[in-house]
Amino acid sequence: MRSRTVAIGRMLPNDFLRWKTVYHYFRQWRKDGTWQQIHERLRLY
């Protein structure tokens, strides 16, 4: 899964943050539960 995630991250548009920065936040949010909260709230819509 990691290689796929990195490959997708490298396809971000140039005006986005660097893929390493995006991936850092993604990992941090998964670890602290933020990503799950985002997912749960989006499912309500």
C-alpha positions, 0 to 999 in steps of 0.5 A: 500500500505504501508504494501506491500511496507515494505514487498517488501523492507524487501526482499532486498538482504543482500548486499543492504542498510537496507530496512529502508534506501532504503525506506527513500530515496524512500519517499524523492525522491517521495516528491521532484520529483526525482522519477518522473524524474527517471520514465520519463527518463526510459520510454524513453528507 
